[in-house]
């Protein structure tokens, strides 16, 4: 189905609306539902960030679309310290109202339209497709540009990467990222990398356990030391529990950024000054990020074996806030079996054809609700 009135775009129904009967089933559990579907943070926003927001609350004037100099310097410092990206020009950084709106509007802001192709991963967040539709461009699912036929390749204008992936948790290593970047640059296409789960690597991608950090598309080993045709998108929602603040930013190609800033000025797409200050403080403090990651690590270590005992085979899931698994059956049958236990999970079909047969289980339950899910999953 799609929604279309006398006015408006013809777009698919919002996918999560299809979950209503399964949510109702889960809510009938005598101990209440355990919602591990959408992945919204449930832990408190750190005090130092709340204090920064309150301290900047006297803000009678209009904020700047480009962001304060102090915020952009904090982002540049964060890239140097946490993402192996030295010398990122603060002028090539801009805050955004969360990362979803940037994902949705980037094709339009880049001037894409009819005939242009936007490539996104085969299993992907639906907003990549929506952004292409909003611009009148064509979304194409592919994990490599080599998969595309010559005509489609010739029309590629934007390539979306998502590493760590939502929903699969897959991480693209330096060589994989570089291969895609080199191929896209050969076509003159922009590469936009959605990296909002980058601080949440596990196992070989967990520096605190002896692993290596998740690489950024702006890492010099990937970029060759140039940000040309590259944009990195990042959100503080996951690492700092700031989903309610809508706090994110985009950084990269210094020649493209002025046009993005100018377009957003005209449209009034501006991050409020108190939120900019909260972002600045959050990006300067690594301790709260480590503490939050410890919480997610503990929840992951509880859930993963319980899901496997329930019959799921977990795929990828080496980073991010989700466990991606299959029971070897229809997605909606698995969703129903979880709902009968009072557990709400995300259907893999929401993330493209590659998600058929899979479900996505979020780590974003409180310790109490994760404990409840683990008990219910026991054979």
MIGUDREN-838851 format. One record per residue (C-alpha): x, y, z; residue in one letter. Coordinates in steps of 0.05 Angstrom, whole numbers, padded with zeros to 5 digits, always signed. Last residue first. Layout:
N
XYZA...
This chain:
379
+00282-00473+00529X+00299-00404+00559X+00275-00346+00518X+00228-00320+00571X+00283-00313+00623X+00328-00276+00574X+00273-00228+00556X+00259-00212+00629X+00333-00199+00642X+00334-00152+00582X+00274-00117+00613X+00308-00106+00680X+00374-00084+00649X+00335-00032+00608X+00324-00049+00536X+00364-00021+00479X+00402-00083+00457X+00358-00087+00395X+00336-00152+00361X+00332-00151+00285X+00295-00208+00250X+00313-00247+00188X+00275-00292+00138X+00273-00238+00085X+00323-00183+00102X+00358-00184+00034X+00292-00162+00002X+00297-00096+00038X+00305-00070+00109X+00233-00075+00134X+00234-00149+00115X+00281-00162+00173X+00223-00154+00221X+00242-00118+00286X+00229-00152+00352X+00175-00146+00406X+00180-00196+00463X+00118-00217+00503X+00132-00291+00493X+00076-00296+00441X+00108-00235+00408X+00173-00275+00398X+00135-00330+00362X+00098-00278+00320X+00162-00243+00298X+00191-00312+00278X+00128-00327+00237X+00134-00257+00207X+00204-00269+00182X+00187-00335+00148X+00232-00392+00171X+00305-00409+00179X+00308-00382+00251X+00346-00321+00228X+00388-00269+00262X+00413-00198+00266X+00432-00174+00335X+00428-00099+00342X+00460-00040+00376X+00522-00032+00333X+00581-00077+00318X+00599-00149+00302X+00526-00167+00289X+00547-00208+00227X+00496-00265+00228X+00463-00297+00289X+00429-00364+00279X+00366-00363+00320X+00339-00426+00353X+00317-00403+00423X+00385-00424+00450X+00416-00377+00399X+00373-00320+00424X+00393-00335+00496X+00467-00338+00476X+00463-00268+00445X+00419-00235+00498X+00464-00237+00559X+00529-00218+00525X+00492-00163+00487X+00464-00134+00551X+00534-00132+00582X+00564-00099+00520X+00507-00048+00519X+00521-00027+00590X+00596-00024+00577X+00583+00019+00516X+00547+00069+00560X+00607+00074+00606X+00655+00082+00548X+00613+00138+00518X+00608+00172+00586X+00684+00171+00592X+00699+00200+00523X+00682+00272+00538X+00696+00327+00487X+00642+00304+00439X+00589+00309+00493X+00608+00381+00511X+00603+00405+00439X+00539+00367+00428X+00506+00399+00488X+00528+00467+00462X+00498+00453+00394X+00434+00430+00429X+00430+00496+00466X+00441+00533+00400X+00383+00499+00363X+00404+00458+00302X+00381+00494+00238X+00343+00472+00176X+00313+00540+00159X+00303+00521+00086X+00344+00579+00057X+00399+00567+00108X+00397+00493+00093X+00410+00506+00019X+00469+00552+00037X+00500+00502+00084X+00495+00445+00033X+00524+00491-00020X+00582+00511+00026X+00595+00437+00043X+00607+00413-00028X+00676+00443-00038X+00700+00424+00032X+00682+00350+00021X+00676+00319+00090X+00632+00327+00151X+00559+00317+00170X+00532+00326+00240X+00484+00299+00292X+00441+00319+00352X+00366+00308+00350X+00362+00322+00425X+00314+00265+00440X+00361+00214+00409X+00416+00240+00455X+00435+00176+00492X+00510+00192+00485X+00536+00137+00438X+00469+00122+00406X+00437+00189+00393X+00504+00225+00381X+00495+00219+00306X+00547+00217+00250X+00548+00227+00175X+00613+00223+00136X+00616+00256+00068X+00665+00241+00011X+00669+00268-00060X+00737+00300-00046X+00758+00289+00027X+00830+00276+00007X+00884+00239+00047X+00879+00176+00006X+00806+00171+00030X+00808+00100+00057X+00876+00098+00091X+00866+00172+00106X+00805+00156+00148X+00748+00198+00120X+00705+00137+00104X+00712+00120+00177X+00743+00057+00205X+00714+00017+00264X+00768+00019+00317X+00815-00041+00324X+00809-00098+00373X+00846-00108+00438X+00783-00113+00482X+00777-00038+00495X+00790-00027+00421X+00727-00065+00402X+00724-00082+00327X+00755-00152+00336X+00702-00167+00389X+00649-00113+00390X+00645-00044+00358X+00598+00008+00386X+00634+00074+00374X+00620+00070+00299X+00544+00063+00307X+00528+00130+00274X+00573+00118+00213X+00528+00135+00154X+00578+00142+00097X+00561+00188+00038X+00600+00174-00025X+00591+00224-00082X+00596+00199-00153X+00646+00221-00206X+00645+00150-00235X+00718+00137-00218X+00704+00169-00150X+00652+00115-00138X+00702+00058-00155X+00756+00088-00111X+00708+00098-00053X+00681+00027-00059X+00750-00004-00059X+00773+00041-00002X+00715+00020+00042X+00729-00054+00030X+00804-00044+00043X+00792-00005+00107X+00743-00055+00136X+00668-00052+00126X+00631-00072+00190X+00567-00113+00191X+00517-00100+00246X+00461-00127+00203X+00406-00074+00212X+00435-00021+00211X+00506-00031+00187X+00570-00010+00222X+00583+00015+00171X+00529+00045+00127X+00551+00066+00058X+00507+00107+00012X+00530+00119-00059X+00507+00182-00096X+00509+00202-00169X+00504+00135-00204X+00478+00145-00276X+00536+00111-00313X+00533+00052-00266X+00460+00041-00283X+00475+00038-00358X+00536-00007-00348X+00499-00059-00306X+00510-00056-00231X+00543-00110-00189X+00611-00077-00196X+00584-00018-00156X+00586-00064-00095X+00535-00076-00040X+00476-00061-00085X+00405-00036-00076X+00384+00017-00127X+00345+00080-00110X+00322+00122-00170X+00320+00198-00165X+00258+00242-00157X+00290+00279-00099X+00240+00254-00048X+00246+00184-00078X+00321+00183-00068X+00313+00204+00004X+00260+00151+00015X+00307+00097-00010X+00361+00116+00040X+00305+00124+00092X+00290+00049+00091X+00352+00030+00133X+00389-00023+00094X+00400-00094+00073X+00422-00089+00000X+00466-00029+00015X+00447+00037-00020X+00459+00065-00089X+00426+00130-00111X+00416+00135-00186X+00401+00198-00226X+00350+00195-00282X+00302+00244-00249X+00334+00285-00195X+00396+00299-00155X+00412+00371-00134X+00458+00353-00076X+00408+00381-00026X+00355+00336-00057X+00398+00274-00051X+00417+00295+00021X+00345+00304+00045X+00327+00237+00075X+00397+00220+00101X+00404+00290+00129X+00336+00284+00163X+00355+00217+00193X+00421+00243+00222X+00391+00286+00276X+00376+00359+00262X+00444+00370+00229X+00510+00402+00251X+00558+00423+00196X+00632+00407+00184X+00676+00427+00125X+00695+00493+00157X+00725+00454+00215X+00777+00427+00166X+00794+00355+00185X+00868+00355+00203X+00873+00283+00228X+00820+00229+00216X+00836+00168+00258X+00764+00163+00282X+00767+00175+00358X+00820+00229+00371X+00824+00263+00303X+00750+00257+00288X+00735+00283+00358X+00781+00343+00349X+00745+00361+00284X+00678+00354+00319X+00701+00398+00376X+00727+00450+00326X+00659+00449+00293X+00625+00460+00360X+00670+00518+00379X+00661+00552+00312X+00587+00551+00323X+00544+00513+00274X+00537+00523+00199X+00463+00537+00206X+00477+00591+00258X+00431+00600+00317X+00378+00654+00319X+00378+00698+00380X+00344+00691+00448X+00388+00634+00474X+00385+00631+00549X+00383+00555+00551X+00459+00548+00543X+00473+00527+00614X+00413+00480+00614X+00439+00443+00553X+00509+00439+00582X+00481+00413+00647X+00442+00359+00611X+00506+00339+00575X+00546+00335+00640X+00490+00294+00671X+00492+00239+00619X+00426+00227+00583X+00393+00171+00622X+00387+00100+00593X+00330+00080+00547X+00360+00091+00478X+00312+00077+00420X+00326+00011+00384X+00262+00001+00345X+00247-00072+00362X+00271-00096+00430X+00206-00080+00467X+00196-00126+00526X+00121-00131+00537X+00086-00137+00603X+00094-00188+00659X+00026-00220+00645X+00040-00221+00570X-00018-00187+00534X+00027-00130+00511X+00064-00179+00465X+00001-00195+00426X-00015-00121+00419X+00055-00107+00393X+00046-00164+00344X-00020-00135+00319X+00011-00065+00310X+00075-00085+00274X+00050-00065+00205X+00053+00008+00227X+00129+00000+00232X+00134+00002+00156X+00108+00074+00146X+00062+00064+00087X+00098+00068+00020X+00102+00136-00013X+00059+00172-00065X+00079+00244-00053X+00029+00297-00032X-00035+00332-00052X-00101+00302-00073X-00082+00243-00029X-00030+00189-00035X-00009+00138+00017X+00019+00073-00007X+00000+00000+00000X
